[in-house]
Each structure stands twice: as C-alpha cells, then as structure tokens.
C-alpha cells in the first residue's frame, strides 16, 4: 500500500498521528458489513518516524491474535500545502525495515505467524540490546564496528566525544573534524572511557 496523506481537518477530531492511528486500528466486528473480525490497540508508541502497536484481532467466538502493526509517518503541522500528516501502514509479517519497536510492545505479541515476523522481532530485540548501553559522554572514545565513509570521502570508525554547549558531538579521531552520524543509537559500537585520573583515589 502507498502513502495516505491528509489535512488537519481530515484527521479530526484527532490532533496527533498517534491518536489518529490508535483510532484507525480500533473497530469491532460488524456482521452487517461482512466484517467478522474486530481489532483493538493494546499499546502503541511513536518514535523515529514510525508508529508501532501491539494490535489484537478478535473474533465473535472469543479467539484472538496479538500482532505488531507498523505505520511509517510524516508529520508536518506547518505544511504549506495543508497536508500535515501522511502514513503508510504495514504489519510485522511483511518484514518492515524499521526496528525501533519498544520492548513493551514486543512483549505483548503472540508467537510470530511467519519467518518474516520472527526476523523482524529479532532485529528489534538486537537493536534494543544495542541501545540499552549508556549514551556516549564527553571524554569517551566511540568505536564503530564498521568504518563509515563521509561525504568528503574520508573513512573513520573511531571518534572522540566532546562537549558542545549543553550537547555532545563527535569528532573524527584522525583529523578532528566534527561529524554527525545518522541513526547512531541503532549502530553497533563500543565506548572506551577516558583513562582514570591517577591523582584521584
């Protein structure tokens, strides 16, 4: 399925992507319309341009299945053309290439229905394991598992973490150039803390 775009009035009465999608994925069975299955959102979260949800499909006889639904989202309340919100929906058995799903949602899911869903969950768990590490702090050395090639053609995998006002930034170890690494927390890396001060016991 492609992207569906809408204006703020098209989202009404919902003011945020999360509220809108929570409502879209919640409906009862309706035999008059030939819909024998209902759907409810048990838990949802928006992060890194995607909506993740543990959704429970249920039948009139009480059988149910909890699976992960994912919507890629674009949210721009100041869009000049008035189309402030767009989304593209999918679910875990389609093997989506987004892995920011929180553990609190993954923990609610029933066993995966196919290999695509199983692999997607494993990728999400692997990412959670990576991001459970502490964030880099000034003075640390950050070492990527694989070197990155930047737009200036320079490749580097070791960076010094330095303070920049109230924030931190990364500088390439080889030449000191400050860089920004996209999706840093989803990459494999290790931290080498600064050496201990021998004069502090």
N, C-alpha and C positions, 0 to 999 in steps of 0.2 A: 504494500500500500504506500502511496506517496504522502506528501505533507498536506495537512489540512490547516488553512490559515483563517483567522477571524479577527474582527474588530472587538473593541471592548464591549460594545452592545451585544455582539454575538456570544460573548462569554457570560453575559448577565444571567443570573444575579451573582455570579462568582467573580471575585476580584483578583484571584491569583491562579496560575496554572495548576497548582496542587489542588485547590478547591474544585476547579472545573473538572479535572481528570478524576478525582475521587468520585464526583457525581456521575460522570460518564460511565464509569466502570461499576456502578451500583444500580441494579434493577432486579425486580422479582420475576419469577416465571409468569407468563401470560398466555394461557391456553387459547384465548380468543384471537391472539395474534400468531398462534402457532409456535410460541416460544416456551419450550418445556423446561429450560434451564435458566436459573437466576444467577446473579453474580453480586458479590459484595467485596469491598475492600477491607481487609483486616488491618493492614498497616501500610502506610506509604511515606515516601520521602523524596524530596527533590534535591539533587546535587549534580554539579558538573554538567549542566545542560541536559539532564535526563530525570524523568520521574520513574521511580521504582515502586512496585507494590506487590504485596502478598494478597492475591485475589482468590476467593473461594467460590467456585462454581458449585451449584447445588440443584438437586432435582426435587420434585414434589415428594418422592418416596424417602427423602432424607439422605440419600447418598451425596457425597461431595468430594471435591478435589481442590487442594490449595496449590496454586502455581504462581510463578512470577510473571508479572506484566511489566513491560518497559515502554516508555514513550520518550523519544528524543524531543526536546522542546526548544523553541526560540521565543524569547520573551523580551519585548522592547516597548515599554509603555509610552515612549515618546516617538514611535514610528511615524514618519511624515505621511505615509500613505494610509495611516489609520489601522493597519493590520498589526496589532500589537502582539498577537500570540499565534504560534504555529506548532503543530505536533505531528509526529509520525509514530504510530503505535505498532507494537510487536509483542511477542512473548518468548519466554526462555527456550522453547523447543525450536525456535527459528535460529538459535545461535547468534544472538546480537553481539556486536563488537563493542559493548560498553560494560565495564566491570566494576562500577563504583557502588554496587548494591550493598547496603548496610547489613551487618550480621543479624540485626534484629528482625529483618525481613527474611533473610535466608533461613533462619532458624524456624520459621513458621511453615515452611513448604513441605508438602508431601513428597515421597520419593519421585525422582525425575521420570518423565514419561518416555524420554528417548535419550540417545547419546549426546545430541546437541545440547539438551538441557543440562545433562550431567557435566559436560565440559564447561559450559558457561558458569555453572555454580563453582566448579573447581577453580576457574580463573578468578572469580570474585573472591574466593577464600584465599587464594595466593596473594591477591592484591591487598586484602585485609592484613595478611601476615606481614607484608612489606610496610604498610602504613601504620602498623602498631608500634613501630620504632619511634623513638623520640625525634623531634624535628632538629635539624642542624642548628647549632648555636655559634655565635661569633667566637673565633679561635679554633673551631673544628676544621678538619680536613675531610672533605666529602669525596669518596672514590666510587665512580660508577662501575658497574660490572662490565659495561662495554663503552668504548670511546664514542663520543658524539662529534660529528663534523658540523661546524658552524658555517654561517653564510659567507664568512671571509675565507673559507677553505681550510681553516685550522681545526685539527682533531685533538680532542683532550678528554681525559677521563678523571683527572684529579683537580679539585677546586678548593680554594680557601674560602671559608665562610667569614665575612666581615660585617661589621655594623654599619648601617647607613641610616642615621637618624634613629627612629624607633623600629626600623625594619632591618632585615639582613639581606645581603646579596652575595652572589658567588663570583669569585674571580678565578680565571684560569691560572693554574699553578705555574705554568711555563712562562707566561708573559704578563700576568697581572691584569689582563683585560676583563672587565666586568661583563657577565653574561646572564641571560635568562634561559632556563631550561623548562620547556613545556612539559606539563604533567610530571613534575619531578617526583611527587609522592607515589606515583604508580610505577616508577622505575626501580630496578634493582641497584642498590648502593649500600655502602657501609660508611660508618663515621670513624675517623681516627681522632680522638680527643687531643687537645693540646697537652704537651708534657707537663707533669706536675711541677710546681714551683719548689725547688729544693729548700727554700728558706721558710716554707710554710709547713708546719707539722700538723 
